[in-house]
Amino acid sequence: MCSRREAQISSLSKLNTALKEGERNRRAFNVVVFDISTFPGSFEFLYGGDRDTVRQFAPKLLAACAYSSKSQRYFRYLPNQVDLLLNMLASADELVTFNGLKFDLVVLERHYGLSPDFALRKSHVDLAKIFEKRIGRWVTFDEVIQLNLGERKKPASDFPHDPVHRTDVLAGCKSDVQQTYKLWKLYKEDQLRFPIP
């Protein structure tokens, strides 16, 4: 028969083990925030309405960026590296985008073989959809980052132009990913501010 003290020590040991396991599991959870930039899109792509029409007119990827919470690093991709981007997305426990359902994922489906139900098989937070559902209208990325972060969207034209290595477009994508990640953190903390409907 074990003493009361031994029982307490055993309980504390089990609690400590469970806490360590929970911490390991929490650290292993991989949130991937990503954004792509494309060549200019047609009217049908931008305003086509239904998903099939939009997919049919989706432009090709120019550059992309992703952030992995697991590695705490940003990854940049050019068109010849899309397979690496798709592997990154597949490794995610949760995807985070701003308008990914109507833009980023559609482009990857149309030109790079991403399954149309990919986002349904993953936990996916599309912040644009959250804003739209809450206030009943479409919002721009710039509108919500100004409201929530006091920042402006930084277009590729804000960065030094490099037509060969596309460092300007990659920098613009990275900026969008950084701002999307900040918005996602506010969302998780129930601190997002919503524009007036």
C-alpha positions as CSV (number, residue, x, y, z in Angstrom):
1,M,0.0,0.0,0.0
2,C,1.4,3.4,-0.9
3,S,1.5,6.3,1.5
4,R,-0.3,9.5,0.9
5,R,2.9,11.2,0.1
6,E,3.8,8.6,-2.5
7,A,0.3,9.1,-4.0
8,Q,0.8,12.8,-4.2
9,I,4.2,12.4,-5.8
10,S,2.8,10.0,-8.3
11,S,-0.1,12.4,-9.1
12,L,2.3,15.3,-9.6
13,S,4.6,13.2,-11.8
14,K,1.6,12.2,-14.0
15,L,0.5,15.9,-14.2
16,N,4.0,17.0,-15.1
17,T,4.2,14.4,-17.8
18,A,0.8,15.4,-19.2
19,L,1.8,19.0,-19.2
20,K,5.0,18.3,-21.0
21,E,3.2,16.1,-23.6
22,G,0.6,18.9,-24.1
23,E,3.4,21.4,-24.6
24,R,5.1,19.1,-27.1
25,N,1.9,18.7,-29.0
26,R,1.2,22.4,-29.0
27,R,4.7,23.2,-30.3
28,A,4.3,20.5,-33.0
29,F,1.1,22.1,-34.4
30,N,2.0,23.7,-37.6
31,V,0.1,26.8,-38.7
32,V,1.0,27.9,-42.3
33,V,0.1,31.4,-43.4
34,F,0.6,31.9,-47.1
35,D,0.0,34.4,-49.9
36,I,0.6,34.4,-53.6
37,S,1.0,37.1,-56.2
38,T,0.0,36.5,-59.8
39,F,0.3,38.0,-63.2
40,P,-2.6,40.4,-63.8
41,G,-6.0,38.7,-63.7
42,S,-8.8,39.1,-66.2
43,F,-12.2,40.6,-65.5
44,E,-13.6,37.1,-65.4
45,F,-11.2,35.9,-62.8
46,L,-11.6,39.0,-60.6
47,Y,-15.4,39.2,-60.9
48,G,-16.5,35.9,-62.4
49,G,-18.6,35.0,-59.4
50,D,-18.9,31.2,-59.4
51,R,-15.8,29.1,-58.6
52,D,-15.7,27.2,-61.9
53,T,-15.6,30.5,-63.9
54,V,-13.0,32.0,-61.6
55,R,-10.8,28.8,-61.8
56,Q,-11.0,28.8,-65.6
57,F,-9.6,32.3,-65.9
58,A,-7.1,32.1,-63.0
59,P,-3.7,33.7,-63.8
60,K,-0.4,32.0,-63.2
61,L,1.7,32.4,-60.1
62,L,4.4,35.1,-60.1
63,A,5.7,34.5,-56.5
64,A,4.6,33.2,-53.2
65,C,5.5,33.3,-49.5
66,A,4.6,31.1,-46.6
67,Y,5.2,31.3,-42.9
68,S,5.5,28.1,-40.8
69,S,4.8,28.3,-37.1
70,K,6.6,25.1,-36.6
71,S,9.9,26.3,-38.0
72,Q,9.1,30.0,-37.3
73,R,10.5,30.9,-40.7
74,Y,9.3,32.5,-43.9
75,F,9.7,30.7,-47.2
76,R,9.7,32.4,-50.6
77,Y,8.8,30.6,-53.8
78,L,9.1,31.4,-57.5
79,P,7.0,29.6,-60.2
80,N,9.7,26.8,-60.6
81,Q,9.4,26.1,-56.8
82,V,5.6,25.6,-56.6
83,D,6.1,21.9,-55.6
84,L,7.9,23.1,-52.4
85,L,5.0,25.5,-51.7
86,L,2.5,22.6,-52.1
87,N,4.5,20.4,-49.8
88,M,4.5,23.3,-47.2
89,L,0.7,23.6,-47.5
90,A,0.3,19.8,-47.1
91,S,2.4,19.9,-43.9
92,A,0.0,22.4,-42.3
93,D,-2.3,21.5,-39.5
94,E,-4.0,24.8,-40.1
95,L,-3.9,27.0,-43.2
96,V,-4.4,30.8,-42.8
97,T,-5.1,33.1,-45.8
98,F,-6.8,36.3,-46.6
99,N,-9.1,35.5,-49.5
100,G,-7.4,32.2,-50.2
101,L,-10.7,30.5,-51.0
102,K,-11.4,32.9,-53.9
103,F,-7.8,33.6,-55.0
104,D,-4.7,31.8,-53.8
105,L,-6.1,28.3,-53.7
106,V,-8.0,28.7,-57.0
107,V,-4.7,29.7,-58.8
108,L,-3.0,26.6,-57.3
109,E,-5.9,24.4,-58.4
110,R,-6.0,25.7,-61.9
111,H,-2.3,25.6,-62.8
112,Y,-0.5,23.5,-60.2
113,G,-2.7,20.5,-59.5
114,L,-4.0,21.3,-56.0
115,S,-7.1,19.3,-55.3
116,P,-10.3,21.5,-55.3
117,D,-11.2,20.0,-51.9
118,F,-7.8,20.6,-50.4
119,A,-9.0,23.4,-48.1
120,L,-11.9,21.2,-47.0
121,R,-9.5,18.5,-45.8
122,K,-7.5,21.0,-43.7
123,S,-8.4,23.4,-40.9
124,H,-8.4,26.6,-43.0
125,V,-9.0,30.1,-41.7
126,D,-9.8,32.5,-44.5
127,L,-9.8,35.8,-42.8
128,A,-11.6,37.6,-45.7
129,K,-14.5,35.1,-45.3
130,I,-14.7,35.7,-41.6
131,F,-15.0,39.5,-42.1
132,E,-17.5,39.0,-44.9
133,K,-19.7,36.7,-42.8
134,R,-19.6,39.0,-39.8
135,I,-20.4,42.3,-41.5
136,G,-22.2,41.1,-44.6
137,R,-19.9,42.7,-47.2
138,W,-16.6,42.2,-48.8
139,V,-13.6,43.9,-47.2
140,T,-10.2,44.7,-48.7
141,F,-7.0,43.6,-47.0
142,D,-5.8,47.2,-46.7
143,E,-9.1,48.1,-45.0
144,V,-8.8,45.5,-42.2
145,I,-5.0,45.9,-41.6
146,Q,-5.5,49.7,-41.3
147,L,-8.3,49.1,-38.8
148,N,-6.6,46.4,-36.8
149,L,-2.8,47.1,-37.2
150,G,-2.6,50.7,-38.0
151,E,-0.6,49.8,-41.1
152,R,-1.1,49.9,-44.9
153,K,-0.7,47.1,-47.3
154,K,2.7,47.2,-48.9
155,P,2.6,46.5,-52.6
156,A,5.5,45.1,-54.6
157,S,6.1,48.6,-56.0
158,D,7.2,49.7,-52.5
159,F,10.3,47.5,-52.9
160,P,13.3,47.7,-55.2
161,H,12.3,46.2,-58.6
162,D,14.1,43.1,-59.8
163,P,12.6,41.5,-62.9
164,V,14.9,38.5,-62.8
165,H,14.7,37.3,-59.1
166,R,11.4,39.0,-58.4
167,T,12.6,40.2,-55.0
168,D,10.1,43.1,-55.1
169,V,7.1,40.7,-55.5
170,L,8.5,38.3,-53.0
171,A,9.0,41.1,-50.5
172,G,5.4,42.2,-51.1
173,C,4.1,38.6,-50.5
174,K,6.2,38.4,-47.3
175,S,4.7,41.6,-46.1
176,D,1.2,40.3,-46.7
177,V,2.0,37.1,-44.9
178,Q,3.3,39.0,-41.9
179,Q,0.2,41.2,-41.7
180,T,-2.1,38.2,-42.2
181,Y,-0.3,36.4,-39.4
182,K,-0.9,39.4,-37.1
183,L,-4.5,39.4,-38.0
184,W,-4.8,35.7,-37.4
185,K,-3.3,36.1,-33.9
186,L,-5.9,38.9,-33.2
187,Y,-8.6,36.5,-34.4
188,K,-7.4,33.7,-32.2
189,E,-7.3,36.1,-29.2
190,D,-10.9,37.3,-30.1
191,Q,-9.4,40.8,-30.6
192,L,-10.2,41.5,-34.3
193,R,-12.0,44.7,-35.0
194,F,-14.6,44.7,-37.8
195,P,-15.4,47.5,-40.1
196,I,-18.8,49.1,-40.1
197,P,-21.2,47.1,-42.3
